[in-house]
């Protein structure tokens, strides 16, 4: 997958997530899980920072 395809996929995930939240089908914490899944799946450059933060939070728990 090229970087452009990854960014398009991320945009798609965000749009779907926002539509679900606006339709009251999911709660806020579920939006966070959907967004994290998108970052893990696409692994955009910012994804590495998100992975590091999530790993740090898991290690603290």
C-alpha positions as CSV (number, residue, x, y, z in Angstrom):
1,X,0.0,0.0,0.0
2,X,1.4,3.4,-0.9
3,X,1.2,6.4,1.5
4,X,-1.5,8.0,-0.5
5,X,-3.7,4.9,-0.3
6,X,-3.0,4.7,3.5
7,X,-4.1,8.3,3.9
8,X,-7.3,7.7,1.9
9,X,-8.1,4.6,4.0
10,X,-7.6,6.7,7.2
11,X,-10.0,9.4,5.8
12,X,-12.5,6.6,5.1
13,X,-12.2,5.3,8.6
14,X,-12.7,8.7,10.1
15,X,-15.7,9.4,8.0
16,X,-17.4,6.1,9.0
17,X,-16.5,6.7,12.6
18,X,-17.9,10.2,12.6
19,X,-21.1,9.0,10.9
20,X,-21.6,6.3,13.5
21,X,-21.1,8.7,16.4
22,X,-23.5,11.3,14.8
23,X,-26.1,8.6,14.4
24,X,-25.8,7.7,18.1
25,X,-24.8,4.1,17.1
26,X,-21.5,4.1,19.1
27,X,-20.3,5.9,22.1
28,X,-17.2,8.2,22.4
29,X,-14.9,5.5,23.7
30,X,-15.9,3.3,20.8
31,X,-14.8,6.1,18.5
32,X,-11.4,6.1,20.1
33,X,-11.1,2.3,19.6
34,X,-12.1,2.7,16.0
35,X,-9.5,5.4,15.5
36,X,-6.8,3.4,17.2
37,X,-7.6,0.4,15.0
38,X,-7.2,2.6,12.0
39,X,-3.8,3.8,13.1
40,X,-2.6,0.3,13.8
41,X,-3.9,-0.9,10.5
42,X,-2.5,1.8,8.3
43,X,0.6,2.6,10.4
44,X,0.9,6.1,9.0
45,X,3.9,8.1,10.3
46,X,1.8,9.5,13.2
47,X,0.7,5.9,13.9
48,X,4.1,5.2,15.4
49,X,3.6,7.9,18.0
50,X,0.1,6.6,18.8
51,X,1.5,3.0,19.2
52,X,4.1,4.4,21.6
53,X,1.5,6.2,23.7
54,X,-0.8,3.2,23.8
55,X,2.1,0.9,24.8
56,X,3.1,3.4,27.6
57,X,-0.5,3.6,28.9
58,X,-0.8,-0.2,28.9
59,X,2.5,-0.6,30.7
60,X,1.3,1.9,33.4
61,X,-2.0,0.0,34.0
